[in-house]
Every structure is written in structure tokens, then in C-alpha cells.
């Protein structure tokens, strides 16, 4: 039984939990406090508002303990705002939250709410077929270090990548009926 937490301080928490509950041999937890980190094998940082997530990580005293866990190998997946939270650099913004992943991210890259859209993409590591991709005021990865594997580009922009135990997506797999990315993340947990 793999124990996967969803950071439950802001964002699309319920949607990720609902997807994880559909996967066999997965137990899911809401993560709000440092003690909660002790019971999990992996963590999802959901989409939401990255500035709020960063502030709440401080307020809940989760920032440093979570950073240490990720650096020590805890599998983590950041969707949308979660991607921003994991990035070492943000374009035009000196703010860094966890700063564990060797990527530079452009925030709200596709514009505001009107910039939200749905696309399809094929990620060979994740699914043999095209899967739906929901973008909501999405960021994208503008630069990666050599140790980062690019999983998907849309219109020549990096929207999914992986570095060792860290996975990020610009889009929201939890807002579709497809479980491919959730299954892929579960497979990252040994």
C-alpha cells in the first residue's frame, strides 16, 4: 500500500484525492502539519495560487521540513502552482518557495482566466495514447538544467518534466477523467 499525501493548505485538493482513491493499493492523506509528512511515501502539491501556497507553507511551518524531505528523495508532484512552488527560479520574480527543482518557470504564461484552455498530448512515459490536458492560467517551464527530463512540450513550451523524485505539470490532470499521470506518479514511489 503506497501512502500519498496531498498538500491540503490551498488549491485543488479534493480533486487529487478523488483521483488517487481510484487507484488500487493507494492510501491518500491530507497534509497540513509537519507530523503529517511522517506517514507518506509521496506528495502532490496541487494547483491553486502559488503566492498563497508559499505563504501558507511558512505559516504552517512546513517549508523547511518539506524541502528537506524532497531533497532526501520524497517523491513529489507539483501541478500548476505546485510547479511554481518547486522551481528554483521564476522569470521576473525573485520569490522562491521550495526551490528544489532545477527549472525556471514563467508564471501565468498563457494569460489570466481567459488564457485557460484544453489540449491533448502524448507523453510516452505516461500513456500510450493522447491524454486531455487542462490549462488554467498556466505557467510553463522556460529553462531546464541538464539533469531535468522534458516529458511534454505544447507549442514549443515545456509543460511537463521530471528530475529524479520530482515531477511537474503546467496542466491539471486532476480535472480530467484520465488517471494516467496519477498512475505515473504512483509508479515513481518505490
C-alpha positions in Angstrom: 0.0 0.0 0.0 1.5 3.3 -1.1 0.7 6.3 1.1 0.3 9.5 -0.9 -0.4 12.9 0.6 -1.9 15.9 -1.0 -0.8 19.2 0.4 -4.1 20.4 1.9 -3.5 24.1 2.5 -4.8 25.6 -0.7 -5.8 24.6 -4.2 -7.4 21.6 -6.0 -7.0 19.2 -3.0 -10.3 17.2 -3.3 -9.8 16.5 -7.0 -6.4 14.9 -6.5 -7.7 12.9 -3.6 -10.6 11.6 -5.6 -8.2 10.5 -8.4 -5.9 8.8 -6.0 -8.8 6.9 -4.4 -9.5 5.3 -7.9 -6.0 3.7 -8.0 -5.6 0.3 -6.4 -3.2 -0.1 -3.4 -3.0 3.7 -2.8 -4.0 5.3 0.5 -4.4 9.0 0.5 -3.9 11.7 3.2 -4.4 15.4 3.5 -1.2 17.0 4.6 -1.4 20.2 6.7 1.1 19.8 9.5 4.8 18.7 9.8 3.8 15.5 11.6 1.7 14.5 8.6 4.9 14.2 6.5 6.0 11.2 8.5 3.2 8.9 7.3 3.6 9.4 3.5 5.6 7.9 0.7 4.9 10.7 -1.8 3.3 14.1 -2.0 1.2 16.1 -4.5 1.4 19.9 -4.4 -1.9 20.9 -6.1 -2.7 23.7 -8.4 -4.0 26.9 -6.7 -2.3 30.2 -6.1 1.5 29.9 -5.7 1.9 33.0 -3.6 -0.8 31.8 -1.1 0.8 28.3 -1.0 4.2 29.7 -0.3 2.9 31.9 2.4 0.9 29.1 4.0 4.0 26.8 3.9 5.6 29.4 6.1 2.6 29.8 8.3 2.2 26.1 8.9 6.0 25.7 9.4 6.1 23.2 6.6 8.6 24.9 4.2 11.9 23.7 5.6 10.7 20.2 6.7 9.2 19.7 3.3 12.2 21.0 1.5 14.4 18.6 3.5 12.1 15.6 2.7 12.1 16.4 -1.0 15.9 16.8 -1.1 16.2 13.5 0.8 14.2 11.8 -2.0 10.5 12.1 -1.2 8.6 11.7 -4.5 6.7 15.0 -5.2 4.5 16.1 -8.0 3.6 19.8 -8.5 0.7 20.7 -10.7 0.4 24.3 -12.0 1.0 26.3 -8.8 2.8 23.3 -7.4 5.3 23.6 -10.3 6.0 27.2 -9.3 6.4 26.2 -5.7 9.1 23.6 -6.6 11.0 25.8 -9.1 14.5 27.2 -8.3 13.8 30.3 -10.4 10.8 32.3 -11.5 11.0 34.6 -14.6 10.9 38.3 -13.4 10.2 37.3 -9.8 12.9 36.9 -7.1 10.5 34.8 -5.0 11.4 31.1 -4.5 9.3 28.8 -2.3 10.7 25.3 -2.0 13.3 25.8 -4.8 14.2 22.1 -5.1 13.8 21.6 -8.9 16.4 22.8 -11.4 13.8 24.6 -13.6 12.9 28.2 -14.3 9.2 28.9 -14.6 7.2 31.7 -16.3 4.0 32.3 -14.2 0.6 32.9 -15.8 2.3 32.3 -19.1 -0.9 31.7 -21.0 -2.6 34.8 -19.6 -5.2 35.1 -16.9 -8.5 33.2 -16.7 -9.3 33.8 -20.4 -6.0 32.1 -21.1 -7.3 28.8 -19.9 -7.7 26.1 -22.5 -7.9 22.3 -23.1 -5.4 20.5 -25.3 -4.4 16.9 -26.0 -0.9 15.5 -25.7 1.0 12.2 -25.8 3.6 11.6 -23.1 5.3 8.3 -23.9 6.5 7.8 -20.3 2.9 8.2 -19.0 0.4 6.9 -21.6 0.4 5.0 -24.9 -2.4 7.3 -26.1 -3.1 11.0 -26.2 -4.5 12.4 -22.9 -6.5 15.5 -22.2 -4.6 18.5 -20.8 -6.4 21.2 -18.9 -4.5 24.5 -18.5 -5.8 27.2 -16.2 -3.7 30.4 -16.1 -0.9 28.0 -16.5 2.8 28.5 -16.1 5.4 26.8 -18.3 9.0 25.9 -17.8 11.2 28.3 -19.7 14.5 26.7 -18.8 15.8 23.4 -17.5 19.2 22.2 -16.3 20.7 19.1 -18.0 19.5 16.8 -15.2 15.8 17.6 -15.9 13.9 15.3 -18.4 11.4 17.1 -20.5 8.3 15.0 -20.8 6.0 17.2 -22.9 6.0 20.4 -24.9 2.9 22.2 -26.2 3.6 24.9 -28.9 7.3 24.5 -28.1 6.8 25.3 -24.4 7.8 22.8 -21.7 4.6 21.8 -19.8 5.8 18.6 -18.0 9.1 17.5 -16.8 10.8 15.3 -14.2 14.0 15.4 -12.2 14.7 12.3 -10.2 12.0 12.2 -7.5 10.3 15.4 -8.7 7.5 15.7 -11.3 5.8 18.9 -12.5 3.0 19.6 -14.9 1.6 23.0 -16.1 -1.7 21.4 -16.5 -4.3 19.8 -14.2 -4.7 16.0 -14.7 -7.0 16.0 -11.6 -9.6 17.9 -13.6 -9.9 15.2 -16.3 -11.3 11.7 -16.3 -7.8 10.4 -17.2 -5.7 8.7 -14.4 -2.5 8.3 -16.4 -0.5 11.0 -14.6 -1.7 9.9 -11.2 -0.7 6.3 -12.0 2.7 7.5 -13.3 3.3 9.4 -10.1 2.3 6.3 -8.1 4.9 4.3 -10.1 7.6 6.8 -9.0 7.2 5.6 -5.4 9.2 2.6 -4.5 
